[in-house]
Amino acid sequence: AARRAGNSKAIRELESISPYFAFGHDAPLKNIYTQRRWLDYYGGVMAFRHGNSAESDLTKLSPDYTRDELLRIWEGNRFSEFYLLAKLLSLDLSGIRDIKCPLIVFAGREDVNVNSYVAEEWFSTVTAPSKQFVWFENAAHLLMTEKPGQFLMSLVSDALPIARRAGDAPKVSS
């Protein structure tokens, strides 16, 4: 995308972290931040949008956060990236082929943050008591933000029946 746009700054920064996530090479968080900045800019987080300001704007609408909490959301995100993401990046789960619980994968067709085509390829190799791969068209990584209606309906139609069978669904009073 950077080459198509002739964005020399993006090209230079992305080439500086090559080979990115190549087998046997470290992937320091600073490289991930570089990659994610340009991924976000070119619509890999939210399809066809530059930046993720829509996600930030939505948090302001939530009744779940106080004003003080809103000011600290990204601080919490940075904290979790340091302690969780760094460890997750060195974890290789590609050999998992047998899962003992139902599996549902929601994937945005435009997601290159967590590449949906790689996820689909892995999904095809896995056995599970039941499994379903749900594509979200014209969406990338933030499905619940980009396609909230489809996301909710997929949870209701695909995940809720599994939760009910397991006795783990909310009780609905009439």
C-alpha positions, 0 to 999 in steps of 0.5 A: 500500500505504501509503494502504491501510494508512493509514501517514501517515509512509510516504505523506508520505515517498513523496510527498516524492520525487514525481515518482519517476523521472519522465522528465527528473527526477533520481533521487538515491540518497537518493530511491531509499533512501526508495522502497526502504525502503517498497517493502521494508516493503510486500513488494515485495522479498520477497513478502508479507514486511515487511522483508528479514530473511530475506535477512540471516538466510540469509547467516548460514547460508552456509558461504561467509562468515566471521564477519568477512565477514558483518559487512561484507556490507552495507558492500559493498552500500552501496559498490556502490550508490554506484559502480554503482547511481548510474551504472546509474540513468542508463542507458537500455536501453529501446531494445534490441530485438535481442540476439545471445545467448539470453535468459532472464528470471526474474521474480517476479510480485510484484516492483515493485522491478524491475517484472516487468510492465515487464520482460515488456512489454520482453521481448515486443519483443525478438528473440533466438536463443532467449528465455524468460520464467519467472514465479515466483508468490508471489515478488518481487525475491529469487527465489533466496531466496524460491523456491530450489528453483524457481530452481535447477530453472529454471537447470538446465532453462532455462539449463544446456542453453544453456550446454552448447550453447555449451560453457560448462557444468561437466563432470560426472563419473560 
